[in-house]
């Protein structure tokens, strides 16, 4: 399997004065449980001790970034490998915050490698992009052909609850999904501030939305049009803009809303619905979701 990497280069001009943080985490099957056999970190990124609320030994892991935010020039890289036969569910305790960065971009990169016969659920909280931020995020999901995965990516521009709109700055996002090294899905999202472009409010752009959530799911059996119709029915109870597609065996779901808190409930409910279909087991929510 080819693993996509976004390594931090020490001579990168945009990172000359920023923090560099990286977490390399490997989950492997050991007996009746999946355990963290490698957790190497540089900078303030850690994991809590894995929890095991499920009988099949799935490791529930929470990623921690104590500073709570990323400022200009910073880059955080999360690299997770799930070895053959292992099972992991990974989440975060709070939203990632990408602060104002007038001079240099800030970056958050996620690299997920899901090995043969293994499964991964990547279910973090949203990323909040502050007004004036130049923020870049990436999510690279590399799958073995018989792996199983559900992963989502949610971002929010500005802080409407605090009266802050996203007037200036730019958000750039990237999502790649590979199957046995073959590129299955690639997309790039570039959104300038409302004061710099009409894109956020135009009908041809975000249509007034400030938050977007993308969920991708993969299983070796694929997804048919009946599943696409069922997913649309699950999300139909929410008054949100929704798009659902099945492409080359990959299920892709897109949701946009005014605020991120409107996106989390439908994505979580969809995860509950999808879990038996993808993993053949009922949903057991991360404990942090109940706090």
C-alpha positions as CSV (number, residue, x, y, z in Angstrom):
1,X,0.0,0.0,0.0
2,X,1.3,3.5,-0.9
3,X,1.0,5.9,2.1
4,X,0.6,9.5,1.2
5,X,2.8,11.7,3.3
6,X,2.8,15.4,4.1
7,X,6.2,15.7,5.9
8,X,7.2,18.9,7.7
9,X,10.2,20.3,5.9
10,X,12.5,22.4,8.2
11,X,13.4,24.8,5.3
12,X,9.8,25.6,4.4
13,X,9.5,29.4,4.3
14,X,5.9,29.4,5.6
15,X,7.0,27.4,8.7
16,X,10.1,29.4,9.4
17,X,8.7,30.9,12.6
18,X,5.9,28.4,13.4
19,X,5.6,25.4,15.6
20,X,6.0,22.0,14.1
21,X,4.0,19.2,15.8
22,X,3.5,15.6,14.7
23,X,2.0,12.4,16.1
24,X,2.7,9.0,14.6
25,X,0.3,6.4,15.9
26,X,0.1,2.7,15.0
27,X,-2.7,0.5,16.1
28,X,-2.2,-3.3,15.9
29,X,-4.1,-6.4,16.9
30,X,-2.7,-8.1,20.0
31,X,-4.8,-11.0,21.3
32,X,-8.4,-9.9,21.9
33,X,-7.7,-6.2,21.6
34,X,-6.3,-3.6,19.2
35,X,-3.6,-1.6,20.9
36,X,-1.4,1.4,20.3
37,X,2.0,-0.3,19.5
38,X,3.6,3.0,18.5
39,X,2.9,6.5,19.5
40,X,5.7,8.9,18.8
41,X,5.1,12.6,19.1
42,X,7.0,15.8,18.4
43,X,5.4,18.8,20.0
44,X,2.2,19.0,22.0
45,X,0.1,16.3,20.4
46,X,-0.8,13.1,22.3
47,X,-3.4,10.4,22.8
48,X,-5.3,9.4,25.9
49,X,-5.1,5.8,27.0
50,X,-7.4,3.8,24.6
51,X,-10.7,2.7,25.9
52,X,-12.4,-0.6,25.1
53,X,-16.2,-0.3,25.4
54,X,-16.8,-3.0,22.7
55,X,-16.6,-6.7,23.0
56,X,-14.6,-7.1,19.8
57,X,-11.6,-5.1,21.3
58,X,-12.0,-2.0,19.1
59,X,-9.7,0.7,20.4
60,X,-11.4,4.0,21.1
61,X,-8.7,6.6,20.9
62,X,-8.9,10.3,21.6
63,X,-6.3,12.7,20.1
64,X,-5.2,15.6,22.2
65,X,-3.7,19.0,21.3
66,X,-3.4,20.9,24.6
67,X,-2.7,24.3,23.1
68,X,-6.1,24.1,21.4
69,X,-5.3,26.2,18.4
70,X,-3.0,26.7,15.4
71,X,-1.4,30.1,14.7
72,X,0.3,31.4,11.6
73,X,3.2,29.3,10.5
74,X,2.2,26.3,12.6
75,X,1.8,22.9,11.2
76,X,0.3,19.8,12.9
77,X,0.5,16.4,11.3
78,X,-1.5,13.4,12.5
79,X,-0.3,10.1,11.0
80,X,-2.3,7.0,11.9
81,X,-1.6,3.5,10.6
82,X,-4.1,0.6,11.4
83,X,-2.3,-2.7,10.9
84,X,-3.9,-5.8,9.4
85,X,-6.8,-7.1,11.4
86,X,-6.9,-4.2,13.9
87,X,-9.9,-2.0,14.6
88,X,-9.8,1.6,15.8
89,X,-12.2,4.5,16.4
90,X,-10.5,7.9,16.7
91,X,-12.0,11.2,17.8
92,X,-11.1,14.5,19.4
93,X,-12.4,16.2,22.6
94,X,-13.0,19.6,21.0
95,X,-12.9,21.6,17.8
96,X,-9.6,22.5,16.2
97,X,-9.0,26.2,16.0
98,X,-7.2,27.9,13.1
99,X,-6.4,31.4,14.3
100,X,-5.9,34.7,12.4
101,X,-2.7,34.4,10.2
102,X,-2.1,37.5,8.2
103,X,1.5,36.7,7.1
104,X,1.9,32.9,6.9
105,X,-0.5,30.1,6.5
106,X,-1.3,27.5,9.2
107,X,-1.7,23.9,8.3
108,X,-3.3,20.7,9.7
109,X,-2.6,17.5,7.9
110,X,-4.1,14.1,8.6
111,X,-2.7,10.8,7.1
112,X,-4.7,7.6,7.6
113,X,-3.5,4.2,6.4
114,X,-5.9,1.3,6.9
115,X,-4.3,-2.1,6.3
116,X,-5.5,-5.5,5.1
117,X,-8.7,-6.7,6.9
118,X,-8.6,-3.7,9.3
119,X,-11.1,-1.0,10.1
120,X,-10.9,2.6,11.0
121,X,-13.5,5.2,12.1
122,X,-12.1,8.8,11.9
123,X,-14.7,11.0,13.7
124,X,-13.1,14.3,14.9
125,X,-14.8,17.5,16.0
126,X,-14.9,20.3,13.5
127,X,-12.1,22.8,12.5
128,X,-13.0,26.4,13.2
129,X,-11.3,28.9,10.8
130,X,-11.1,32.3,12.4
131,X,-11.6,35.6,10.5
132,X,-8.4,36.6,8.9
133,X,-6.9,33.1,8.9
134,X,-5.0,31.6,6.0
135,X,-5.7,28.0,6.8
136,X,-4.9,24.8,5.0
137,X,-6.1,21.3,5.9
138,X,-5.7,17.9,4.3
139,X,-7.1,14.5,4.8
140,X,-5.4,11.5,3.1
141,X,-7.1,8.1,3.4
142,X,-5.2,5.1,2.1
143,X,-7.1,1.8,2.1
144,X,-6.3,-1.8,1.4
145,X,-8.9,-3.3,-0.9
146,X,-10.5,-5.4,2.0
147,X,-10.3,-2.7,4.6
148,X,-13.3,-0.8,6.0
149,X,-13.5,2.9,6.9
150,X,-15.8,5.8,7.7
151,X,-14.2,9.2,7.9
152,X,-15.5,12.7,8.1
153,X,-14.1,16.2,7.8
154,X,-16.1,19.2,9.1
155,X,-15.0,22.8,8.9
156,X,-16.6,26.2,10.0
157,X,-15.7,29.6,8.7
158,X,-15.9,32.3,11.3
159,X,-17.6,32.2,14.7
160,X,-21.3,33.2,14.2
161,X,-22.1,32.4,17.9
162,X,-19.6,35.1,18.9
163,X,-20.7,37.5,16.1
164,X,-17.6,36.9,14.0
165,X,-18.0,36.5,10.3
166,X,-15.4,35.3,7.9
167,X,-14.7,38.5,6.0
168,X,-11.0,38.1,5.2
169,X,-8.6,35.3,4.8
170,X,-8.8,32.0,2.9
171,X,-9.5,28.3,3.7
172,X,-8.0,25.6,1.5
173,X,-8.9,22.0,2.1
174,X,-7.8,18.8,0.3
175,X,-9.3,15.3,0.5
176,X,-7.7,12.2,-1.1
177,X,-8.8,8.6,-0.9
178,X,-6.6,5.8,-2.3
179,X,-7.4,2.1,-2.7
180,X,-4.3,-0.1,-2.9
181,X,-2.4,2.9,-4.0
182,X,-4.8,3.9,-6.7
183,X,-6.4,7.3,-6.4
184,X,-10.1,6.8,-5.9
185,X,-11.2,10.3,-4.9
186,X,-9.6,13.7,-5.0
187,X,-11.0,17.1,-4.2
188,X,-9.7,20.5,-3.4
189,X,-11.8,23.3,-1.7
190,X,-10.8,26.9,-1.8
191,X,-13.0,29.5,0.0
192,X,-12.0,33.2,0.3
193,X,-13.5,35.5,2.9
194,X,-16.8,37.3,2.1
195,X,-15.0,40.6,1.9
196,X,-12.7,39.3,-0.7
197,X,-15.1,37.4,-2.9
198,X,-18.8,36.8,-3.4
199,X,-18.3,33.0,-3.3
200,X,-19.6,32.5,0.3
201,X,-23.0,34.1,-0.3
202,X,-23.5,33.5,-4.1
203,X,-25.8,30.7,-5.2
204,X,-23.0,29.4,-7.4
205,X,-20.8,29.1,-4.3
206,X,-21.6,28.3,-0.7
207,X,-25.1,29.9,-0.9
208,X,-24.8,31.6,2.5
209,X,-23.5,28.5,4.3
210,X,-20.4,28.8,6.5
211,X,-19.9,25.2,7.5
212,X,-19.4,22.0,5.5
213,X,-19.1,18.4,6.4
214,X,-17.9,15.6,4.2
215,X,-18.3,11.9,5.1
216,X,-16.7,9.1,3.1
217,X,-17.3,5.4,3.7
218,X,-15.7,2.4,2.1
219,X,-16.4,-1.4,2.4
220,X,-15.2,-4.1,0.0
221,X,-18.8,-4.9,-1.0
222,X,-19.3,-1.4,-2.3
223,X,-22.5,0.7,-2.2
224,X,-25.4,0.5,-4.6
225,X,-28.1,3.1,-5.5
226,X,-30.5,1.7,-3.0
227,X,-28.0,2.6,-0.3
228,X,-27.7,6.1,-1.7
229,X,-31.5,6.5,-1.6
230,X,-31.5,5.2,2.0
231,X,-28.8,7.7,3.1
232,X,-30.8,10.5,1.6
233,X,-33.8,9.4,3.6
234,X,-31.8,9.3,6.8
235,X,-30.7,12.9,6.2
236,X,-34.0,14.2,4.9
237,X,-35.3,15.0,8.4
238,X,-32.7,17.8,8.6
239,X,-33.3,21.1,6.9
240,X,-29.9,21.2,5.3
241,X,-28.3,21.1,1.8
242,X,-27.2,17.5,1.3
243,X,-25.5,15.6,-1.6
244,X,-25.0,11.8,-1.7
245,X,-23.1,9.8,-4.3
246,X,-21.6,6.3,-4.7
247,X,-18.4,6.5,-6.8
248,X,-16.2,3.5,-7.6
249,X,-17.4,1.7,-4.4
250,X,-16.9,4.8,-2.2
251,X,-19.9,6.5,-0.5
252,X,-19.5,10.3,-0.4
253,X,-21.9,12.5,1.6
254,X,-21.8,16.3,1.7
255,X,-23.7,18.6,4.1
256,X,-23.6,22.4,4.3
257,X,-25.2,24.6,6.9
258,X,-24.9,28.0,8.5
259,X,-23.0,26.6,11.6
260,X,-21.0,23.5,12.4
261,X,-23.3,22.5,15.3
262,X,-26.0,21.9,12.7
263,X,-23.8,19.4,10.9
264,X,-22.6,17.2,13.7
265,X,-26.0,15.6,14.6
266,X,-26.9,14.5,11.1
267,X,-23.4,13.1,10.5
268,X,-23.4,11.3,13.8
269,X,-26.9,9.8,13.1
270,X,-25.7,8.7,9.7
271,X,-22.7,7.1,11.3
272,X,-25.0,5.1,13.6
273,X,-27.0,4.0,10.5
274,X,-23.9,3.1,8.5
275,X,-22.0,1.3,11.1
276,X,-23.9,-2.0,10.8
277,X,-23.7,-1.8,7.1
278,X,-19.9,-1.1,6.9
279,X,-18.6,-3.0,10.0
280,X,-21.5,-5.5,10.7
281,X,-21.9,-4.2,14.3
282,X,-24.0,-1.6,16.1
283,X,-22.8,1.8,16.9
284,X,-21.0,2.5,20.2
285,X,-20.4,6.2,20.5
286,X,-17.2,7.6,21.9
287,X,-17.6,8.4,25.5
288,X,-16.5,12.1,25.0
289,X,-19.7,12.6,22.9
290,X,-21.8,12.3,26.1
291,X,-20.0,15.0,27.9
